[in-house]
Amino acid sequence: MGASKRILSKTMVTRVLLTLSHSSTPTHTNSNPTTSLSIDPARAGSENRFPRISTVLTIPERARIGTMAEIDLNSPYLLAFSHQVETLKSTLVHADYFPIGYLTLFHAIRVSHATRQVSGGLESRLSILQGVLLNQILLFGSVMLSSVMLGTTSPLFLAPRTIATYISVHLFLKLSNLGDFLLALNQAPVFGPALDFTLCLLDGVCRSEGVIILGVEEIRRQNSPSLSGSLYACILNGSILGGGAPLLIQAFNLDSPVGDWKLQAPLWAKSFKSLLAMTDLWSATLVSTIYCLVTDASSSTTSSSSFLSNPTTDYKASFANQFAGGLSFRGMPKVEAQMLSALILTTIFTIQKSIFHLYRAPSTSSQSSRSPAPTRVKKIGEGLSADSEKALLSNGKNGHASPSSRSRNKSSAASSRK
């Protein structure tokens, strides 16, 4: 009797489970949470007597009850863009005679062009040696400043091939007058903006690599956990790598056309507005912050305090809890995050150059309209009578006036007095 009751109860429970499972299947998509029933056949006894209910919640429901919902930030477009950049970096100009990548060559030309622009363009009076030194300062100044602050080895001891490549390209452009051609092309009304927008893309790709690899990731590679997991240190070092060159230019008067370099009080130390006007600096700060938030940090130690006060806090989780409504971000691959940083920098530089050219065109047209009309120089003999003009011409030919011309001049003068 007892055995038959147990069999009957198991049969009734199975029917109830089947009924609930069919009724819980959603017939249309809505925002309500979906309830599903599951029975583990491997687990015997009383554990299967009642169904286990698991709730699949939507993102608003998870945010409402405090459960973390993951958002995938991967992008196939960024991955394809990174493949194109890697192809430019790995494809050599010539395997035997010039074994460097095309992207490195383009960046060397860009640094040489920036060196000439900083030193006054076509009006520069820098010697060849001083131009080479300025070229290396623009290339390694920010990295050397970062290495001094971190106490690491200076890059000048680690990159002899890079130094030789950039110096050779700069000297070639200087001595062959191709650098002067680029400067003149940059001032042309049509080709100037086109060249600037092309350089914006090159600057975005190359500068993002410096900010990310030599800035943020250099901090994450440090042995100290308090430093490698610090959001503040990552942002600060990335800002130095991206915006250190303008700070050095003003501090040492490197933009002097005559090469009068000296240590001086920079303008950014006197006025906070001039510090904010440095696009290279604040754009590097923005990119460093975004990169840290969308990628996985080296340290995942959590803490109850704020991620700004505690350097070992998982700042991505803190950001998600405090600002993103309880959503968690799945770490974006570093290659794609670097390409995202490159696109952000390219957009910022393009907007800056667009504003510059839009304001430059009306100013040049207004200056041309305000310029005074050229004064006309009065020719010799203009406004005189025909006889007087002939007399002057005869004087110019013979060196003195003839008696007949003198008499004619006197008679014409007397007639004019009458």
C-alpha positions in Angstrom: 0.0 0.0 0.0 2.8 2.4 0.9 4.7 1.5 -2.2 1.7 2.2 -4.4 1.2 5.6 -2.8 4.9 6.5 -3.4 4.6 5.5 -7.1 1.3 7.5 -7.4 2.9 10.6 -5.8 5.9 10.4 -8.2 3.6 10.1 -11.2 1.6 13.2 -10.0 4.7 15.2 -9.5 6.0 14.3 -13.0 2.7 15.4 -14.6 2.8 18.6 -12.7 6.3 19.3 -13.8 5.5 18.6 -17.4 2.5 20.9 -17.2 4.5 23.7 -15.7 7.3 23.3 -18.2 4.9 23.6 -21.2 3.1 26.5 -19.7 6.3 28.4 -18.9 7.5 28.3 -22.6 7.2 31.8 -23.9 5.0 32.3 -27.0 6.2 35.8 -27.7 9.1 38.0 -26.8 8.6 40.5 -24.0 10.6 42.3 -21.4 9.3 40.1 -18.5 11.7 37.5 -17.0 11.4 34.0 -18.3 11.0 31.1 -15.8 12.3 27.7 -16.7 12.2 24.4 -14.9 15.0 21.9 -14.8 15.2 18.3 -13.4 18.6 16.6 -13.0 18.0 12.9 -13.7 21.3 12.0 -12.1 20.2 13.3 -8.8 17.9 10.8 -7.0 15.7 10.8 -4.0 13.9 13.8 -2.6 16.0 16.3 -4.5 14.0 15.7 -7.6 10.7 15.8 -5.8 10.3 19.6 -6.5 11.5 21.4 -9.6 14.3 23.9 -9.4 13.3 27.2 -10.9 15.9 29.4 -12.6 15.0 32.9 -13.8 16.6 34.4 -16.9 16.4 38.2 -16.4 16.7 40.9 -18.9 19.3 43.8 -18.5 16.8 46.2 -16.9 15.6 43.5 -14.4 19.2 42.7 -13.5 20.1 46.3 -13.0 17.0 46.7 -10.9 17.8 43.8 -8.5 21.5 44.5 -8.5 22.7 41.5 -10.6 25.6 42.2 -12.9 24.8 41.9 -16.6 27.7 41.5 -19.1 28.0 43.7 -22.2 30.3 42.5 -24.9 32.4 45.3 -26.5 34.1 43.3 -29.2 33.9 44.7 -32.7 34.8 43.0 -36.0 35.5 46.4 -37.6 38.1 47.3 -35.0 39.7 43.9 -35.5 39.8 44.4 -39.3 41.3 47.8 -38.8 44.0 46.4 -36.5 44.9 43.8 -39.2 45.4 46.6 -41.7 47.7 48.5 -39.3 49.7 45.4 -38.6 50.1 44.8 -42.3 51.6 48.3 -42.7 53.9 47.7 -39.8 55.1 44.3 -41.0 55.4 45.0 -44.7 59.0 46.1 -45.4 60.0 48.8 -47.8 62.9 46.6 -49.1 64.0 43.5 -47.4 67.7 44.1 -48.1 68.4 47.8 -48.6 65.7 49.4 -46.4 64.3 46.8 -43.9 61.7 48.9 -42.1 58.0 48.9 -42.3 55.9 51.4 -44.2 54.2 52.7 -41.1 57.6 53.4 -39.5 58.7 55.2 -42.7 55.5 57.3 -42.7 55.9 58.2 -39.1 59.6 59.2 -39.6 58.5 61.6 -42.3 55.8 62.9 -40.1 58.2 63.5 -37.2 60.6 65.3 -39.6 57.8 67.5 -40.9 56.7 68.3 -37.3 60.3 69.2 -36.5 60.4 71.7 -39.3 57.0 73.1 -38.3 58.0 73.6 -34.6 61.2 75.4 -35.6 59.4 78.0 -37.7 58.8 76.2 -41.0 60.4 77.8 -44.0 61.6 80.7 -41.9 63.7 78.3 -39.6 67.3 79.2 -39.1 68.3 76.0 -37.2 71.5 74.3 -38.1 71.5 70.7 -39.2 72.8 69.4 -35.9 70.2 71.4 -33.9 67.4 70.2 -36.2 68.5 66.6 -35.6 68.5 67.2 -31.8 65.0 68.7 -32.0 63.8 65.7 -34.1 65.0 63.3 -31.4 63.5 65.4 -28.6 60.1 65.3 -30.3 60.5 61.5 -30.8 61.8 60.5 -27.4 61.2 63.4 -25.1 57.9 62.1 -23.6 59.3 58.5 -23.2 62.4 59.8 -21.5 60.3 61.9 -19.1 58.2 58.8 -18.3 61.3 56.6 -17.8 62.8 59.2 -15.4 59.6 59.2 -13.3 59.4 55.4 -13.2 63.1 54.8 -12.7 63.4 52.6 -15.8 66.0 52.4 -18.5 66.0 55.3 -21.0 64.8 54.3 -24.5 67.9 55.9 -26.0 69.9 52.8 -24.9 67.4 50.4 -26.3 66.5 51.7 -29.8 69.6 52.4 -31.9 68.0 51.2 -35.1 65.0 53.5 -34.5 67.3 56.5 -33.8 69.3 55.8 -37.0 66.2 55.5 -39.1 64.5 58.7 -37.9 67.8 60.7 -38.2 68.4 59.4 -41.7 64.9 60.3 -42.9 65.1 63.8 -41.4 68.5 64.5 -43.0 67.3 63.2 -46.4 64.3 65.4 -46.4 66.4 68.4 -45.2 69.2 68.0 -47.7 67.0 67.0 -50.7 64.6 70.0 -50.2 61.6 67.5 -50.0 61.0 68.9 -46.5 60.6 72.4 -47.9 58.3 71.0 -50.5 56.1 69.5 -47.8 56.1 72.8 -45.9 55.1 74.7 -49.0 52.4 72.1 -49.8 51.0 72.5 -46.3 50.5 76.2 -46.9 48.6 75.7 -50.1 44.9 76.5 -50.0 43.8 73.1 -51.4 46.5 70.7 -50.7 47.2 72.0 -47.2 43.9 70.8 -45.6 44.2 67.4 -47.5 47.7 66.9 -46.1 46.6 67.9 -42.6 43.7 65.4 -42.6 46.0 62.7 -43.8 48.4 63.5 -41.0 45.5 63.3 -38.5 45.0 59.7 -39.3 48.7 58.9 -39.1 49.0 60.8 -35.8 46.0 58.9 -34.4 47.4 55.5 -35.2 51.0 56.1 -34.1 50.2 58.2 -31.1 47.7 55.7 -29.7 50.4 53.1 -29.9 52.7 55.2 -27.8 50.0 56.2 -25.3 48.8 52.6 -24.9 51.9 50.5 -25.2 54.5 52.8 -23.7 52.1 54.6 -21.3 49.2 52.5 -19.9 50.7 49.0 -20.5 54.1 50.1 -19.1 52.4 50.8 -15.8 50.5 47.5 -15.9 53.8 45.7 -16.4 55.3 47.0 -13.2 56.1 44.6 -10.4 54.5 46.6 -7.7 50.8 45.7 -7.4 50.0 49.2 -6.0 51.4 50.7 -9.2 50.3 48.2 -11.8 46.7 48.3 -10.7 46.5 52.1 -10.3 44.1 53.9 -12.6 45.7 57.2 -11.6 49.2 56.0 -12.6 47.9 54.6 -15.9 46.2 57.8 -16.9 49.1 60.0 -15.8 51.7 58.0 -17.7 49.5 57.8 -20.8 49.0 61.6 -20.6 52.7 62.2 -20.4 53.4 59.9 -23.4 50.8 61.7 -25.5 51.2 65.3 -24.4 54.7 65.6 -23.1 56.2 67.1 -26.2 54.2 70.4 -26.1 55.1 70.7 -22.4 58.9 70.4 -23.2 58.6 72.8 -26.2 57.3 75.6 -24.0 59.6 74.8 -21.1 62.8 75.0 -23.2 61.7 77.4 -25.9 62.2 74.8 -28.6 60.0 76.6 -31.0 62.5 79.4 -31.5 63.2 79.9 -35.2 66.8 80.9 -34.5 67.4 78.0 -32.1 67.6 80.2 -28.9 66.9 77.3 -26.5 66.7 78.0 -22.8 64.9 77.0 -19.7 62.0 79.3 -19.0 58.7 79.5 -17.2 56.3 77.9 -19.6 52.9 79.4 -20.4 51.1 76.3 -19.2 52.5 76.8 -15.7 51.2 80.4 -15.6 47.7 79.9 -17.0 45.4 76.9 -16.7 43.6 77.9 -19.9 46.7 77.3 -21.9 47.1 73.9 -20.3 43.5 73.0 -21.4 44.2 74.4 -24.9 46.8 71.6 -25.5 44.9 69.1 -27.5 47.7 66.5 -27.4 47.6 66.5 -23.6 43.9 66.2 -22.8 43.2 63.8 -25.8 45.9 61.4 -24.4 44.2 61.7 -21.0 40.8 60.8 -22.5 42.1 57.9 -24.5 44.0 56.5 -21.5 40.9 56.6 -19.4 38.7 54.9 -22.0 41.4 52.2 -22.6 41.6 51.4 -18.9 37.8 51.1 -18.6 37.3 48.8 -21.6 40.2 46.4 -21.0 41.2 44.1 -18.1 43.5 45.6 -15.6 46.5 43.6 -14.3 45.2 43.7 -10.8 41.7 42.5 -10.1 41.8 43.0 -6.3 38.5 44.4 -5.1 38.0 46.8 -2.3 35.1 48.5 -0.7 36.7 52.0 -1.0 36.7 54.2 -4.1 38.9 53.2 -7.0 40.5 56.7 -7.0 41.6 56.5 -3.3 42.7 52.8 -3.4 45.1 52.0 -6.2 44.5 48.3 -6.1 40.7 48.6 -6.5 39.1 46.9 -9.6 38.1 50.2 -11.1 36.1 48.7 -13.9 33.7 47.1 -11.4 33.6 50.3 -9.4 32.7 52.3 -12.5 30.0 49.8 -13.4 28.5 49.9 -10.0 28.6 53.6 -9.5 27.9 55.0 -13.0 26.6 52.2 -15.4 23.6 51.0 -13.5 25.1 47.8 -12.3 26.3 46.6 -15.7 29.6 44.8 -16.1 31.8 45.1 -19.2 33.5 42.1 -20.7 37.1 43.1 -21.3 37.7 44.2 -24.8 40.9 42.7 -26.5 43.8 45.1 -26.2 44.3 45.1 -29.9 40.8 46.3 -30.6 40.9 48.8 -27.7 44.1 50.3 -29.2 42.3 50.7 -32.5 39.4 52.3 -30.7 41.9 54.8 -29.2 43.3 55.5 -32.6 39.9 56.3 -34.0 39.1 58.6 -31.1 42.4 60.5 -31.5 41.9 60.7 -35.2 38.5 62.2 -34.7 39.7 64.8 -32.2 42.6 65.9 -34.4 40.4 66.1 -37.5 37.9 68.3 -35.7 40.7 70.5 -34.5 42.2 70.9 -38.0 38.7 71.5 -39.5 38.1 74.4 -37.1 41.5 75.8 -37.8 41.0 75.8 -41.6 37.4 77.1 -41.3 38.7 80.1 -39.2 41.7 80.5 -41.4 39.8 81.0 -44.7 37.7 84.0 -43.6 40.7 85.7 -42.0 42.9 85.4 -45.1 40.1 86.8 -47.3 39.4 89.7 -44.9 43.1 90.5 -44.8 43.2 90.6 -48.6 40.2 92.9 -48.7 41.6 95.2 -46.1 45.0 95.6 -47.8 45.5 99.0 -49.3 45.6 99.5 -53.0 49.1 99.7 -54.4 50.1 103.3 -54.9 50.8 104.1 -58.4 54.2 105.7 -58.9 54.0 108.8 -61.1 56.1 108.5 -64.2 58.4 111.2 -65.2 56.6 113.6 -67.5 53.1 112.4 -66.5 50.7 115.3 -66.4 52.9 117.7 -68.4 52.1 119.1 -71.8 53.3 117.4 -75.0 56.0 120.1 -75.6 57.3 119.8 -72.1 57.4 116.0 -72.3 59.3 116.2 -75.6 61.7 118.7 -74.0 62.4 116.3 -71.1 62.9 113.5 -73.5 65.4 115.5 -75.5 67.1 116.5 -72.3 67.4 112.8 -71.4 68.9 112.0 -74.7 71.3 114.9 -75.2 72.0 115.8 -71.7 71.0 119.5 -72.3 68.1 121.3 -73.9 68.5 122.7 -77.4 67.9 126.5 -78.0 64.8 125.8 -80.0 63.3 123.6 -77.2 64.2 126.4 -74.7 62.3 128.9 -76.8 59.4 126.7 -77.2 59.3 126.0 -73.5 59.3 129.7 -72.8 56.5 130.4 -75.2 54.4 127.6 -73.9 55.0 128.8 -70.3 54.0 132.4 -71.3 50.8 131.2 -73.0 49.9 129.1 -70.0 50.3 132.2 -67.7 48.0 134.2 -70.0 
